Amino acid sequence: MDIFLQQIINGLVQGSIYALVALGYTMVYGILGLINFAHGEVVMIGAMVALSVSLLLIGSGLPPLLVLLIALMVAAAVCMVLGYGIERLAYRPLRNAPRLAPLITAIGVSIVLQNLAMIIWGREYHAFPALLPNSSHLLAGAIINEVQIIIVLVATAMMAGLMLLVHRTRLGRAMRAVAENPSAAALMGVNPNAVISITFMMGAALAAVAGIMVSANYGIVHYYMGSILGLKAFTAAVLGGIGNLRGAMLGGLLLGLIESLGAGYIGDLTGGFFGSHYQDVFAFLVLIVVLVFRPAGLLGERVADRA
């Protein structure tokens, strides 16, 4: 029972991160019908920028929480500019092109960002400074630390805030209008290009927060860290129903739980043949199963394929 509860806690923490990253995928897809495969690299850039700012300020005498807050704001700002640049330079010229063109472009942008990060920060793993309190607490036999609690609380608050923004604000109405019919939205006075750019920037800001969460949870940053994370978050978005915000949240949490429980019990179920280091397999098995049996995802609508 203790192991089960521990895996549930680990799954919720990891799932919260997946959900934040998956929201970036699903917002862009909901408006453009485009899979932004460079989104995982935006997560990595956010983590790298936060690392650089933290190391710059950590000896200044500022409180650790203030250092982390400044690093978060700088990382979010850099990622928002990066998100705007990616949309403006890489995707907007291809908006009316065949679907394969922006897909290849997204992969190209991802490779460019990886190599740019490798040039700036190097190939080696970097230790992320411990700026958050990290004492452990015992919960019904399972251990949870304060970093994990903060990750779940911050992710929950950001997801709730995003839902309120989309469903209760003028910008949110504009986003839903552009997602439904960009031409009709333009006739009603909405600027589709501005809304699309803002959507990319919002997703990039969430990616920056997720990157810092991953770095704080595992204590390391690497130029390749966004690749697998991005693919898993994409799997979460597909699982929940890509284009559906609630689906992205649900898919992220479910994927985190599936991965954590699978990693915790795969050794016992296979007699020790497979270990917990095979946990990545579960994410991609889920992707295959969903694409085969329910391509629209758990909460996705069965809509006609866009031309």
Phi, psi and omega in degrees: 000321179297318180294319180299313180295322178297319179291327176296316179298312179299321180294321179294321178295310180294321180295327177296321178291315178302319183296318179298316180291321181297329178298324177297317177298313189286328177294315180294316181294322181298328182266319186252344188069029186240134173268113181272085183289356174274359185296324178298325179288332174295322174302314181297317179298319177301317179294319181294317179295317178299321177299312182297316180295319180297315180294330179289325186260348190294336178262011185273354182091359178288150176300144182304320180295323177292321176301316180294321179296316178296317178299320179296316181294318179294316180297318179296318180296316179297317181292325177295317176297319178297316178299318177297316181296319179298314181295316186289320187264326187261323188255324184299318178296341183253016187299326181256012180278165174304153188301330183294329184296307178294332177295313178295321178298318180299318178295320178297317177298320178300314180295319179299315181294321177299313182289326176297317178295322179295322179292318184283312187254352179089172182277338189287161174284141179246138177280126178275128184297145180278095184258352180250149174298141188224035176286149184263152179230145180265126181231101179052040178093347178260158182250132174226134181257171186291330177298317179295319178299315180297319180300312181295317182293316180294317179298318179298316180296319181291321178293320177295319178296321179295319179297319177296318180298316184290324187256354185230003183237165179295319177299318179298320177296321178296319178298317180291326179293317179294322178296324182284311182198099183301321181294315179294323178297320178296323178293335179270007176097006179271137176268100184301320181299317179295318180296318179296317178298318178297322178298316176300318182292321177296315177299323179292323177296317176298323178296321178298317179297316180298321179298319178292323178299314179299315181296318180292325183286319183259344176078011180223156176225141183210149184295341182259005188293336183278347186293300180292321178300318179296319179295322179291320178294324174297319176300318179297319179296319178293319179300314181282335184118092187296135187100351181248118184297314179297324178296321178297318179295312180297315180298320178298313180294317179296318180295319177300318179292316180299315182295316182292313179295321178297316179295327182286332188242355183296327179296316179292321184289333181253012179066028179087001181293318176250144178249181183294342180289356175267016186296333179298335181300323185296321181299317184279334171295319177299317179301315180297314182297317181294316181295329181281313190260331178212079184300334180282350181085175184295319182247006182283151177269146178276087183256158180293149180295134180287144179290000000 
